[in-house]
């Protein structure tokens, strides 16, 4: 059985924008998903980046799952402006309750 790497995700909230950062043990690079405010109760997921050293590890999906969970916890809607986030919303109809297309 292949073990999944431990993905550590942190969230930095700057008020009108923020970022989720993902790190892996023994990897110096970080992956990120950035967002900005889209108005009251709405955030715009605008960019996801995963460095080559982390590709294939599941970090991009882990970042989006954390974004979805936080949006549910805070009763926010998400505009998936980033192509990766939009593709994941399209693949996960159970996330439709958090989608706010502008």
N, C-alpha and C positions, 0 to 999 in steps of 0.2 A: 504494500500500500504506500502510495506517495503522499507525504505530508505536505500540507499547505503552509506557506511561510506565514509568520505572524506579521500582520499588517497593523501598524500603529497610525491612527488618524487623529489629527488635531484640527481645531477650528479656531480661526482668528476672525472676530467680528469687529469691524471698524465703524459700525453704525449704518452708513449708507452703502457699504461694500464689505467684502470679506473673502476669505479663502479657506479651503480645506487642504490640508497637507498630509500626504501619506509617506511613511518611511518603512523600510524593511531592515531586519538585522543584517549587519555586515555590508550594507549598501550606503554609500555616502550621499547619493542623489535623493531628491524628494520629488514626488509627483504632486500635482495640485489641481484643484478645481476652484475657479474663481467665480464670484457672483457680485451683483450690484442690485441696489433697490430698484424695483419697477413701480413703486408707488405703495400706498398703504396695503399691507398684507401680501405683497407680491415681491418675489426676488427673481432676478434674471440670471440663470446659470450661463455664463458667457464664454468660458474657456476651460478646457481640460488638457493637461499636459502630463505625459508619462515619459521619463527619460528612457533611452535604449536599455540601460542597465536593469530596468524594472519591467520591461514589456513582457507580457505573457504570465505575469504573476498574479493577476486579478486585482491590482490596485485601483485601476480606473473604475471598475464596477464597485469596489468597496467605497470609493469616494462618492459615487452616485447614491449608493444605498444609505450612506450616512446623511447626505443631503436630503433624501426623501424622509428619513426618520426624523431629522431635525425639523423639517417642514411640517410633518404631522404633529410633532410635539409642540410646535409654536403656532399651529394653525395658519400656515403660510401656503400660498400657491407659488408654483415655479413656472417661469417662462423658459423653456429649453432652447435658448439661443445657440448654444454649443451643439455642433453636429453629433458628437458622441452622446451627450445627455439626451438629445432628441431621439436618437436611434434607440436608446435604452427605454425611454418612455414608450416608444412604438412597440417594443418587444414585451413590455410589462403592462398589460391593460389594468392590472390591479393597482397601478400607480395613478390612474386617471383622475382620482379624487384630488391629486396635488397639482395637476397640470393646468396652467393658465396661459393659453396662447394669445399673444398680443398681435 
